[in-house]
């Protein structure tokens, strides 16, 4: 298959971080989020990838592309939306099924099983589903034969309730079904819902548990994704999907420049930790970062590259982004610290 990664959005819920970083380029455990997706596709044999851009398009030039993979970019003058973004690559996608992926998720699942569902059902699209655990997400109801019944409308006690995971497998016949198209246009609102209402059939695939799926849609989920993944890394041998994620995607992207010194403590090249500092795993400290005396870092602390943490700081359940200098004598908990902002997850506020 070929693949399309939708990457044109502003990432407004991730501001102020996305004021200076394109959303798919924000780092998760030190790696741009989109690079995880590229490595997932590479391992699954996908060689041709199409990526749409709009906000800060020049930043995508720094992506580390897996060997043997070809990437074609589009740059949208005006945002076309998720449906419009797919349609912009129509001429490249008419010869085979393709996978369509949102650019703001971290995931790992058995793509061969999903593709088997798609080929067996023979519908024009298959939507990946997951247990609904986000209240604001629209409910998707699925019957016992893996068909999507409704999206957004309640179907209590009749069908199984899920939420859409932002990943689809789509057949070329899809393009014959797209009629009127406004700008911007949404795959779910402007295609799936009216298509289903008019008798169209869309499949649902629910990956076997456990499978990895995390969104980075807003600052709270971004912090949670980083700290949760960091915790899982210390126990990844208990979970096949997590073991695969670490060995295949994380290490491949990081090029082995960060290593686990002791269990649960991951250190980048050129780090410095003062002998009077205390590190409580799980912790990741990026390349060139320094932790000075009398600091307590961890648990669940993700420290970016070239960070300086001056003396007498306590940092837990938090992220310090690249290049930040943390002044002495601070207590940092459930926060994201950037060069020009501090996000407090407890208060959900930015300073």
N, C-alpha and C positions, 0 to 999 in steps of 0.2 A: 504493500500500500504506500501511497503518498500521505503527507500530513500537512495540515494547516494549523498554525498556532496564532490565535487571535491576541494581538498585542498593541492595539491602537489606542486603548482608552487612556484617560487622564489619571486614573487611580485617585479620584477625589477623596475617597474615604481614607486613603493612606497619607493625605497631606498632614504636615508639611514635608514629609520625606519625599513624596513624589513631585514636589515642586522642583526638585533638583535631580531626581532619578526616575527614569521610565519604569513603570510598575513591574514589568517582567524582569527588569535588571536589578531590583532590590535584592539584597543578599540574604540567603538563608544558610546559616552555619558557614558564612564566609564565601558562598558561591551564588552568583546570580541565579534567581529562581528558574529562568528559562533554560539554563544549562542542564538542570536535572531532567527536564522534558526531552531535550535533545539526546541525552545519553540513554533515556528510556527508549526513544525511537530507534537509536542506533542499535541497541542490543536486540530489539525486535525486528531488525532487518529493514527498517525504513530508511531510504537513502535520499529521497527528494522531499524537502521541507519548504513550505511557503509561509512567510511571516509578514503580516501587515503592520504598519507603523503609522503613528501620527505625532504623539507627544515625545519630544526629545529623540527624534529618530536617529541622530548621529551616534547615540550611545550604543546602539546595537552592533556597531562596528567592532566593539571589543569582545564580542562573544567568542568563546573558544569552541570552535566547530569540531565535532568528532571526525576523525579520519574517514574519508570515503563518503561523507555526507555533503550534499549540495543544497545550499539555501538560496532561495529567491525571495527578495524583499519587495514589498510595495510600500509607497509612502502616500498616505491619503491626505489630500489638501484639506478636505473636510471629513470628519469622522463618518464612516459609512455604516457603522453598527456591526453587530455580529453576522447578520445575514448579508449585508452589503460587503463585508470583508471577504466572506466566502465567494460571493459572486464575482469579485474582482479577479479571482484566480480561475474562473470557470474554464478558460481555454486550456489550462494545464491539468484539469481534473476530470475530463470526459472519458478517459479510457479505462478507469478502474475504480474500485472502492477506495475511499480515503478516510483518514481519521482526523477529526476536528477537535481541537483542544483549547480551552481557555488558558490565557497566559498567567493566571494568578493562583494556580494550584500546585501543590506538591503531592505526588501520588506514586504508587507502584501497585500494579495488579497484573493478572494473567491476561495479556492482550489476545493470546491465541484462543482462550475460552470465549472472550467477548466476540471475536471474529467468527467463531463457530456459531454462536447465537445468531449473529447477523446473517450468515450464509444459510443457516437452517430455516430461519423465519422468512427470508426472502422479501422483507419489507425494504422500503427505500432508505430507512434510517434506523439505527439502534442507539438508544440513549443509555448511558451508564448511570445506574441508580445507586443510592446509598441510603442508609438509615437516616431518617430526618432528625437532626439534632440542632438545627438552626431555626429558631421561631420565625424569622423574617423570610425564610426561603419558601417558595411556593411548593405546595404539596403536589406530588405526581402519583396518580393512582394506577395500579397495574393489576391485570387479571391473572388468573392461574395459568394462563398460556403465554405469559411474558409479553402481553400486548399493553401498550399505554392506553388507558381509557380516557382519562381527563387530566388536565393540568390546571391547577389553581382552584377548581371547583371541589367542594367536599363530597366524599362518597363514603360516609361513615358505615362501618360494619359490613361493607360489601366487597371492597377491593383492598389490596395491600397498599399502604401509604409509604411513599419514599420521597426523597428529594433528588433533583438532578445533580449529577456530579461534574458537569461542565465538560464532558467528553462524549463525542458521538462517533459512530462509524456510519458513513454515508455512501450510498451507491450513486453512480452518475445519473440515474433516472431522476434523482432529486431535482436536477436543473430543469427538467421538463415540467415539473410541478410548480415551480416558482412563477407566479404571474405578476400581479401588480407589486411594485417595489418602491417604497418611499425611502427617504434619506433623513436621518439614519434609520435602519431597519434591524429588527431583532429576530434571531432564529426562532425563539420560543414564542414570543407574542405575535409576530407577523408571519410566521410560517407554520410551526407545529400546531398551534391552537386552531387556526382556521382550517388547516389540513385535516386534523382529526374531526372537527365539527362537520366537515363535508364528506366524511366517510373514509378518509385516508387511514392507513395503518402504519403505526410506528412501533418498533420493538423496544423492549426494555431488557437490559442485562444487569444483574446484580452480582458483582464479583463475590467469590467465595471468601468468607472471613478466615483469618484476618487479612485485610488489605489496607494499604497505607493511603490516606487521603487527608490533606490539610489545606485550607484556604489561607490566603494572605490578603484578604480583601480590605481589612481595616487595621488600625494600629494594635487593637487588642488581639485580633486573630494572628497578626504578624508576630507579635511578641510570643503568643502562645505556641505558634508553630515552631519557632526557634527553640524555646525552652523545652517543649515536649519532645521534639526530635532529639535534642541533646540528651534528655533522660533516657530515651529509647536506645540511643547508641550504646549506652553502658550495659544494656541487656539484650542486644540485638540477636544474640545466638539463640534466644528463646523463640524467635519469630522469623520464619523463613522470608517473609516479604521485607522485614527490616534488615535482615542479613544481606539480602540481595541489594537493597537500597544503599547500604553502606559500602559494600564491596564493589558493586557495579557502577553506581551513579556518583556517590560522594567521592570516593577515592579516584575514580576516573577524571572527574572534574578538577579535583584539587591537585592532581598530578603528584600525589604523595608528598606534598610539601608541608603537610601537617600530620603529626603522628601522635598516637596515644602513649604518653610517657609512663603513666601508671593507669590502672583501671579508672575510666571516667574522667581523666584529665588529658585534654588534647591541646598540643602546643605547636605553634607555627615556627618557621625558621626565624632565627635571630631574636627570639623572645628573651626577656630578662625578668626574673622574679627575685626580689630581695629575700635574703635568708630570714628576715624577720616577718615576712608576709605569710599568710595562711591561705591555702587553696583547698576548698571543700568541693569535691566532685558532686555532680558532673559540671565541668567547666571547659570551655573552649577559649583559648587565648591565641589570637591571630599573629601573623608574622610581624616582627619588628615592634611588638607591644611590650610595655614595661609596667611592672607592678612594684611599687616602692614599699618601704618598710611600714610595718604595723597595719597593713591592709588585710582585710578578710574578703576574699573573693569566692563566691559560691555559697550554697549550691545553686545550680541552674543559672549560670552566668555565661553569656556569649559576648566575648570581647573581640572586636574587629581588629583589622590590621593597623599598625602604627598608632596605637592608643597608648596614652600615658596616664596611669592612675597614681596620683601623688599620695603621700603618706596618710595614714589614719583614715582610710576609706573602708566602708563596708558595702559590698555589692552582692545582691542576691536576687534571683528571679527576674533578671534584667538583661538588657542588651546595651552595649556601648558600641556605637557605630564607628567606622573607620576614621582615624585621624583626630579623635576627640581627646582633649586633655581634661581630666577630671581633677578639679582643685582639691586640696587637702581637706580632711575633716568633713566628710559627707556620708550620709546613710542613703543608699540607693536601693529601693525595693519596688518591684513591678513597674519599672520605668524603661523607656527607650531614650537614650541620650544621643543626640546628633550634634553636629558642630554648631548649629544655630537654634536648636530647640531641645526641650525636655518634655517627653510625653509621660504622664502619670496614669498608668492603667487603672489604679484604684479610683481615681477621680475622673478618669477619661477626659483629661484636659491637657492642653499644650501650652507651654510657656516658652 
